[in-house]
């Protein structure tokens, strides 16, 4: 039985918001030239739902590429990860799942519990991993994207992206990880005695489709990110805000049929989509399995895509508009009734799950949603601050007092982005809680050869030996650091 905190119970007892009216958005990009072949609301903010997991897998593929993990690496399941709502694999706290199975579970089942397992084992916590996801998005040029969780469940604030940004991610993940991108072709896999089947109905149905991911919540509508590769042509397409799984698939099939013949058939001209990442003085620490913790998590809205028939032609929307900056006023919260707030579980086709399946979303369900309202100014400011960590604090907000450091410190590294420096500290504290239990994390701004850097440091070591011993423990796990006088 799920344990709900008093604060969560109070929140559920009153009307809640935190989404937007799911209007359609789409884009088709020629992967060989980078040219947009079709676009509709390409830069309007949208909730990605389980398309979020593509970025989670991107970060997991990085671990495989760097040799920090292998396909048979066991990932530890915490109580918090196991408590995630469906759709999920049903992992037990204290158990483990191998990386290979974790990837397949996220690609096919869109497993929310597995997504948190991956996040915690890489970054130490869900929040730290979400910050890694947002930084990676910015490095890839996804300038209008912010992540707050690794799975795409309903959240305050919600994960936010655009059709254009998701097309960038769809191109980047296959450019960077051609070996691991093949996972997105998985239509089913065996886990124990169960056969887990996927939600992507275009695989094997539309010629050239080789991935990648579906997504759905009540607030996002039915979403799909698709890659199509033939002998001569290559496109990436996105459809967001579909009214049903069937209509979403119909629209995607129509876009592919209409625009694939228009894609360039010659040699690739566009450069690979790669990160624009500044050099780090010290590399981020390697991950290690998390210890299972007896945490009770609030129940959240599930994210998955139900089965749906395929396929009919769809009409092509008008040409892509000129790109606009992210406007948070277009995030329109939907104020739901107390009853509506509790009936947001998504449909699932997995027979081994217990409990009744909710009805699929349809046009009548959308029509019943309340009219959208403007996002409150306070919520807008908070969301903007999270999307842009460099944004200045409001005038009424007190500046953080400068820390006075004495004794010895240890430094993990330095970067030109203060948010990245803080993320280093968060990750280290999450992984080495015992070693750094009495240490205080802080960043120090310095100018080196005309460039501004932020040092990621821990203070609180009274003796040089204490600092040196702490560094020694971190280095045993592959974390670069050095001791210095504060």
C-alpha positions, 0 to 999 in steps of 0.5 A: 500500500502506498504511503502518502504524506500529510502534505501530499494528502492535503495537496490532493484534497484541493484543486491542483494545476500545473500543466497546459492545454495540449495543443498539437505540435510537430516537426520533420527534419532532414537528418542529412542536411538539418533542414526543417521539412515541416513544422507546426508550433515547433517552438511552443512549450510542451510537456514531453511525458515519457519522451523524457526517457530519451534524455535519461537513456542518453546519459546512461549511454554515456556511462556505457561509452565511457566504460563506467558501466557495462550491459551486465552492471547491476543497478541497485533498486531503492525503496523510492524507485520501487514506489513509482506508479505504473507503468513500471516493471515492479522491481523490489527494494534492495534488488538489482537490475542489469543495465541491459534489462533497464534500457529495454524496460525503458524503451519498451514498457516506459518503466518509471521505476527503472528510470529512477533506478538509472537516475539514482545509480548515475547521479545519486538522486533523482534531483541531481540527475534531472539537473544533469539532464537539463545541462545536457539539453543546453549543451546539445542546443535544446535551449527551451528544455528543462527537466525535473525528473527522469521519467516524465510523470506529472510534476510541479513544475513539469518537464518542458520542451519543444518539438524543435528541441526533441528533434535535436535530441532524436538526431543527437542520440543516434549521431553520438551512440549509433551502437546503442541506438539499436536498442530503440528497435526493441519491440519486446524482450524477456524479463524473467518469465514475462514477455514485455512488449513495447508501445511503439506501433510504427516499428515494423509497420512503416518502412524505415522506422527504426525507433525511437519513443512514445509518451503520454500523460493526460496533460501532455496528450499522446507524443511520439519521437520517430527516426526513419532511415532508408538506404538513401534518406534519413529524417527525424520527426516529432508529434506532440499533443495527439488526441489519441494513440491512433490519431498520433500514429496516423499523423506521424505516418502521414508526415513520413509518407509526405516528407521522406521523399523530399529528404536529401538522398545524397551524402550527409551534409549536416555535421553530427549533433554534438555537445557544446561543452566547456572543458572541465578541470576535473571530470565528473565522478563515476557513478556507483550503485545507490544504497536502498533507502526506506523512503516513501514517495508520493503517488504521481501521475503515470506516463505510458502509451496505450495500444492503438491501431495503425495507420492512415494518412494525415494532412501536412501542417503549414511550413515551420514558423520562424524560431521564437524564444521560450515564452512562459506565458504560453504554459497554461495551467489546467485547474482540475477538480479534486476528483479529476486530480486523482483520476490521472493514471494512464492506460497500460497494455501490460497484462501482468500489472495488477489493478483495473486499467483506466479508459483510453484518453479520447476527444471527449475527455479533452473537451471535459478539461477546464479552460486554461488559465494564465500561469501565476507570476510567482510560479512563472518566476520560479520556473524561469529560474530553474530553466535558466540557472544563471537568471538573476534573483528577484529584487526582493530576494536576499543575496546569499551571504559569502561563505568564510572558509578557514582550515583546509578544503578539497577541490573536485574541479572547476568549470565556467558554469556555476550550476555545473560546479554545484552539481559536482558537489551534489553528486559527490555528497550523494555518493560519499556521504560518510566521507563528506559528512562534516564537510560543507560544499561551496563554490568559489569564483576565480578569474584565470587568464581572463576567464571566469571559473567556479571551483567546486570545493568542500570545506571543514577540514581542520588538518591537512591530513583530514583533507588528504585522507578524504581525497584519498577515499574519493580517488579510490572511486575514480574522483579527481580531487586535491587538498588545499589550504582554505 
